[in-house]
C-alpha cells in the first residue's frame, strides 16, 4: 500500500482508539502483561514479593484480562488478515543474503530484548510512547521519538553488515 | 461524545472488544504499510527505503487534525484522553536503548507482531527476545527504579511549553513533515538499493 495511504489508515485507527477508549495504540505494554502473567503462573510467591510484579496481582487482578493484552492479540489477527489478503503469508527468515540465518536470529533476539527493556523504562515503545504521544502533543512522545530514531541512526553504522 | 469509555459506563466485555477491534485495525495498518519486513524498516536508517517516516508522521498528523476537529465540534473531550507523562531521563535513556534494539532486530514491538503474524521466523525470535527484555526489566527494576521514576515533569504538552496553540503547533508540524518527506524522497534516490528493494 502507498505509504501515505497506509499512514492515513494508521492515523484513523489511532484516532478511533482516542475517541472510543481515551487512549492511544500500544504494543510493548501487552508484551509486559504476558510476561507478568507467565511469572505469576510459574512462581507466584516471587511475584507477590516483588515490588514490580505485585502491583499487577493486587485485588485479584488478572494481567492477561487487560486492554493492552487483548489489543496485541488483535494486532496479530489484523496482521494475519492483511497478509492473507495481500498473499504474503509464508514461514521465512528475512535477512540480507550476506549473513547467515543464525546471525539474523541472534540479532533479532537481542534487538527484541533491548527494545522491550528500553520500552519498559520509557513507558512505551514506538507506538505507545512515540506515535500515540505525538498525537496528544505530549513532550514525552516527541522526546522518545527523537531518542529512538537518533539512537538507531547512531548505531546504524555498527550494524550495517546485517542490512546492507 | 467521546471518549466513549470514560463518559458512559460500558461493560468490561465491550471495553475488551473495543481493544480487540482497535488491535485488529492497528495490525492490519502496520502490515499494509509493509512493516512486516525488517529489511524495509531498516531501510529508514540506511536511506534506501523511507516508508517508516512517511507512515509515522502521516499517522500522527491525521490523528492530531482529527482529534482537534472532533474536539472543536464538541465530539471529543481531549482532557479525558491519556497524555503520556514525561520522565526526562527515562524517556531519553529508554529511547536510546530502543533505538539500539531497532537497528539490531529490525523491528519495533508493534511491527514485530505484524511480521510474526504473517510467518516471519525472525520476528518470532524478536518477540521471544522482547519477552526476555520485559522479564529482565522486571527483575532489575529495584536497581533502576531511581532512573525510571526520576526527573518527573507530569503530562506536559509541547505546544504549552512553546506557548502556542495546538492548532498552530500542528500546522508547524505539517510543514516540518512535508520537508522531511521531500528529503526522504531524495534519500531514496541517493541511497537506492534496487537489489534490496526489489526483494522486499
Interface residues (C-beta under 8 A of the other chain):
Chain A: X1 X3 X4 X6 X7 X8 X9 X10 X11 X12 X13 X14 X15 X16 X17 X18 X19 X20 X21 X22 X23 X24 X25 X27 X28 X31 X32 X34 X35 X36 X38 X39 X50 X51 X52 X53 X65 X67 X68 X70 X71 X72 X73 X74 X75 X76 X77 X78 X79 X80 X81 X82 X83 X86 X88 X89 X90 X91 X92 X93 X94 X95 X96 X104 X105 X107 X108 X109 X110 X111 X112 X113 X114 X115 X116 X117 X118 X119 X120 X121 X122 X123 X124 X125 X126 X127 X128 X129 X130 X131 X132 X133 X134 X135 X136 X137 X138 X139 X140 X141 X142 X143 X144 X145 X146 X147 X148 X149 X150 X151 X152 X153 X154 X155 X156 X158 X159 X160 X162 X163 X164
Chain B: X2 X3 X4 X5 X6 X15 X16 X18 X19 X20 X21 X22 X23 X24 X25 X26 X27 X28 X29 X30 X31 X32 X33 X34 X36 X37 X38 X39 X42 X43 X44 X45 X46 X48 X51 X54 X55 X56 X57 X58 X59 X60 X61 X62 X63 X64 X66 X67 X70 X75 X76 X78 X80 X81 X82 X83 X84 X85 X86 X87 X88 X90 X91 X92 X93 X94 X95 X96 X97 X98 X99 X100 X101 X102 X103 X104 X105 X106 X107 X108 X109 X110 X111 X112 X113 X114 X115 X116 X117 X118 X119 X120 X121 X122 X123 X125 X126 X127 X128 X129 X130 X131 X132 X133 X134 X135 X136 X137 X138 X139 X141 X142 X144 X145 X147 X148 X153 X155 X156 X157 X158 X159 X161 X166 X169 X193 X196 X200
